[in-house]
């Protein structure tokens, strides 16, 4: 009997963000006062919370490892407060992944220190496939998980193997990655594209994968190059000005501008990319075509920008569409 697939599973790097608000970022050997410390859900948790807020009836399932520690308790308690978030596939062991964020009041230029821990332990053995009945399986974040990024003699990387396992179980697959300099993207992300249905990345990540800078003139070549690497259905590249999409089935290229937001609207930019990715996947899950999904994603990213925390500004679908109508360029 075929399994009825429903909901979206977000798998991978679930991170606790600890934000230290300081007077300044001191020079080496000097001191700065910490004025506030607060905890946030980060990593794949941004997408998990975004999707859960977009529709309280959407089943959002989590596959991750978190620690038996204060950070793990915060992650568990925050996510479990949403009735539509399922944590049956979350393993608790060891230490959680934590990003320590220094937020100086004078420059507002934040600095990040990352402890991999649980993210580096996540691999295929952490996934209980019998408990995953999602329509879409999202793997976050490539280049940030040691075991997922490890070499695999058959699939190229362990992450590619995980995505293949999801596909043979009847799920559509999506990936997200982190932005970094160097050649690792070509080595570690490209093998996963053969088993990816939806690829949503920014322009720096697209260049890292293809070696081609993203410009208005080159973007079609970049999109088609990524398609040739194996992505089956949708490719979306988001930038600060607009988003470019490619429907692999129709070979149509779409450009959707970002919303025109007033100067005092933006409170923070953490999590806007995750909100955009969430909007694309929510749009695909609910039957939107790629252009409508890109519009919804742009409005979702704008919602994220309205609050300093990456997920506090997210709203239900109808409210996101209202925001889009208000700030259309």
C-alpha positions in Angstrom: 0.0 0.0 0.0 1.4 3.4 -1.0 2.2 5.9 1.7 0.2 9.1 1.7 2.8 11.8 1.8 2.0 15.0 3.6 4.0 17.9 5.1 7.6 19.0 4.9 10.5 17.4 6.7 13.5 19.7 7.5 16.6 17.7 8.2 20.2 18.6 9.2 21.9 21.3 11.2 19.6 22.5 14.1 21.6 25.2 15.9 21.1 27.3 19.0 22.2 31.0 18.6 23.5 32.7 21.7 23.6 36.5 21.0 25.8 38.7 23.2 25.0 42.4 22.9 28.1 44.3 23.7 29.3 48.0 23.8 31.8 47.3 21.0 33.9 44.5 19.5 37.2 45.0 21.4 40.6 45.0 19.9 42.8 42.0 20.8 43.7 42.2 24.5 41.0 44.7 25.5 37.6 44.4 27.2 34.0 45.2 26.3 30.9 45.1 28.4 28.2 42.5 27.7 24.8 44.3 28.0 22.5 41.4 27.2 22.5 37.7 26.4 19.6 36.0 24.7 19.0 32.6 23.0 17.4 32.0 19.6 16.7 29.0 17.5 19.0 29.0 14.4 20.2 26.9 11.6 17.5 24.7 10.2 15.3 25.9 13.0 14.7 29.1 11.1 13.0 27.2 8.2 11.2 25.0 10.7 9.6 28.0 12.5 9.0 29.9 9.3 7.0 27.0 7.8 5.1 26.4 11.0 4.0 30.0 11.2 3.0 30.2 7.5 0.2 27.7 8.1 -0.7 26.2 11.5 -2.2 23.2 9.6 1.0 22.4 7.8 2.8 19.4 9.2 6.5 20.3 9.7 8.7 17.4 10.8 12.3 17.7 12.1 15.2 15.3 11.6 18.2 16.5 13.6 20.5 15.8 16.5 20.5 18.2 19.5 22.4 17.9 22.8 21.4 17.0 26.3 22.3 20.5 27.5 20.9 24.0 28.0 21.0 24.8 24.3 19.2 21.5 23.4 16.5 22.3 26.0 15.9 25.7 24.5 15.7 24.2 21.0 13.3 21.4 22.1 11.1 23.7 24.2 10.8 26.3 21.5 9.9 23.9 18.7 7.6 21.8 20.8 5.5 24.8 21.6 4.2 24.7 18.0 1.5 21.9 17.6 2.3 21.4 13.9 6.0 20.8 14.5 6.9 17.1 14.9 10.0 16.1 16.9 9.8 12.3 16.7 12.9 12.2 14.5 15.1 14.3 16.8 17.9 12.5 18.7 19.2 14.0 21.9 22.8 13.1 22.7 26.0 14.9 23.6 26.4 18.6 23.0 24.3 20.9 20.8 25.5 22.9 17.9 25.8 26.6 19.0 26.6 29.8 17.2 27.9 32.5 19.5 27.0 35.9 18.0 28.7 39.1 19.1 26.4 42.1 18.4 28.2 45.4 19.2 25.9 48.4 19.7 28.3 50.8 18.1 28.9 49.3 14.7 26.0 46.7 14.6 28.5 44.5 12.6 28.0 41.0 14.1 30.7 38.4 14.4 30.0 34.6 14.6 31.8 31.7 16.4 30.4 28.3 15.6 30.6 25.0 17.5 29.7 22.2 15.2 29.1 19.3 17.7 25.7 17.8 16.9 25.7 19.1 13.3 28.9 17.3 12.7 27.4 14.0 14.1 24.3 14.1 11.9 24.2 11.4 9.2 22.0 8.7 7.7 22.0 6.7 10.9 20.1 9.6 12.6 17.2 9.3 10.2 14.3 7.0 11.1 12.7 6.7 7.6 9.6 4.9 8.9 8.7 8.1 10.8 9.1 10.4 7.8 6.1 10.5 5.5 6.7 14.0 4.1 6.0 15.2 0.5 9.2 17.3 0.6 12.5 16.4 2.3 14.8 19.4 2.9 18.5 18.9 3.8 20.1 21.9 5.5 23.0 23.0 5.4 25.5 21.5 3.0 29.1 22.5 3.8 28.3 22.8 7.5 28.0 19.1 8.6 31.1 17.0 8.7 29.5 13.6 8.2 27.0 14.8 5.6 29.8 16.4 3.6 32.1 13.4 3.9 33.1 11.5 0.7 30.9 8.5 -0.4 32.4 6.0 -2.9 29.0 5.5 -4.7 27.2 8.9 -4.4 30.1 11.3 -4.1 29.0 12.6 -0.7 27.1 11.2 2.2 24.6 14.1 1.7 23.9 12.9 -1.8 23.2 9.4 -0.4 20.7 10.8 2.1 18.9 12.7 -0.7 18.8 9.5 -2.8 17.3 7.6 0.1 14.6 10.2 0.4 13.8 10.1 -3.4 13.5 6.3 -3.6 11.0 6.6 -0.7 8.8 8.8 -2.9 9.7 12.3 -1.6 10.7 15.4 -3.5 14.0 16.8 -2.2 15.4 20.2 -1.6 18.8 21.5 -0.5 20.2 24.6 1.2 23.9 25.4 1.7 26.1 27.9 3.5 28.1 30.6 1.7 31.8 30.2 1.9 34.9 31.0 -0.2 36.9 28.3 -1.8 36.4 25.2 -3.9 34.4 23.0 -1.4 31.1 23.9 -3.0 32.0 22.2 -6.3 33.4 19.2 -4.5 30.6 18.7 -1.9 27.4 20.3 -3.2 27.5 19.3 -6.9 27.2 15.6 -6.1 24.0 16.3 -4.2 22.4 18.1 -7.2 21.8 14.8 -9.0 19.3 13.9 -6.3 17.7 17.4 -5.8 14.3 18.5 -7.1 14.4 22.1 -5.7 17.6 24.1 -5.3 17.2 27.5 -3.6 20.5 29.4 -3.1 21.9 33.0 -3.2 24.1 34.4 -5.9 27.4 33.8 -4.0 26.5 30.1 -3.6 25.5 29.8 -7.2 28.8 31.2 -8.3 30.6 28.8 -5.9 28.8 25.9 -7.5 29.3 26.9 -11.1 32.3 29.2 -11.2 30.2 31.8 -13.0 29.5 35.2 -11.4 25.8 35.9 -11.4 24.9 39.0 -13.4 21.8 40.0 -15.3 23.5 38.8 -18.5 24.9 35.5 -17.1 22.1 34.4 -14.9 20.3 32.2 -17.5 23.6 30.4 -18.2 24.1 29.9 -14.4 20.6 28.5 -14.0 20.9 26.1 -16.9 24.4 25.0 -15.7 22.9 24.0 -12.3 20.1 22.2 -14.1 22.7 20.3 -16.2 24.3 19.3 -12.9 21.1 17.4 -12.0 18.4 19.6 -10.4 15.1 18.2 -11.6 12.4 20.8 -11.2 13.1 24.3 -9.8 16.2 26.4 -9.3 15.9 29.8 -7.6 18.7 32.2 -7.0 17.9 35.1 -4.6 19.9 38.4 -4.4 19.3 41.6 -2.5 17.6 43.2 -5.6 15.6 40.3 -7.1 15.3 36.6 -7.5 15.8 34.5 -10.6 14.0 31.3 -11.2 14.2 28.4 -13.7 11.5 25.9 -14.2 13.4 22.9 -15.4 10.4 21.3 -17.0 9.3 24.3 -19.1 12.8 25.9 -19.3 11.2 29.2 -18.4 13.4 31.9 -16.7 11.6 34.2 -14.3 12.8 37.4 -12.5 10.9 38.7 -9.5 12.0 41.9 -7.9 12.3 42.4 -4.1 9.6 44.4 -2.4 10.1 48.2 -2.0 10.4 48.6 1.7 10.4 51.9 3.6 13.7 52.9 5.3 12.5 52.2 8.8 11.0 48.8 8.0 14.1 46.7 8.3 15.1 45.8 11.8 17.6 43.0 11.1 18.7 40.8 8.2 19.3 37.5 10.0 17.2 34.7 8.6 15.9 36.5 5.5 17.4 33.9 3.2 15.9 31.1 5.2 12.5 32.8 5.0 12.9 33.1 1.3 13.7 29.4 1.0 10.7 28.6 3.2 8.4 30.6 1.0 9.6 28.7 -2.1 9.0 25.3 -0.5 5.7 26.4 1.0 4.6 27.6 -2.4 5.6 24.4 -4.1 3.9 22.3 -1.5 0.6 24.2 -1.8 0.6 24.1 -5.6 1.8 27.5 -6.6 3.7 27.8 -9.9 7.3 29.0 -9.7 6.6 32.7 -10.3 3.9 32.9 -7.6 6.1 30.9 -5.2 8.9 33.4 -5.9 6.6 36.3 -5.1 5.5 34.6 -1.9 9.1 34.0 -1.0 10.1 37.6 -1.5 7.3 38.7 0.7 8.3 36.1 3.3 11.8 37.4 3.3 10.4 40.9 3.8 8.5 39.7 6.8 11.7 38.3 8.3 13.4 41.7 7.9 10.7 43.4 9.9 12.1 42.0 13.2 15.7 41.7 14.5 15.2 37.9 15.1 15.1 35.9 11.9 11.7 34.3 12.6 9.8 36.7 14.8 8.5 38.6 11.8 7.0 35.6 9.9 3.2 35.5 9.6 0.5 33.3 8.2 0.1 33.0 4.5 -2.8 35.6 4.1 -0.8 38.2 6.1 2.3 37.6 3.9 0.2 38.3 0.8 -1.1 41.5 2.4 2.4 42.7 3.0 3.3 41.9 -0.6 0.4 44.0 -1.8 1.4 46.9 0.4 5.1 47.1 -0.8 5.0 46.0 -4.4 7.7 47.9 -6.4 
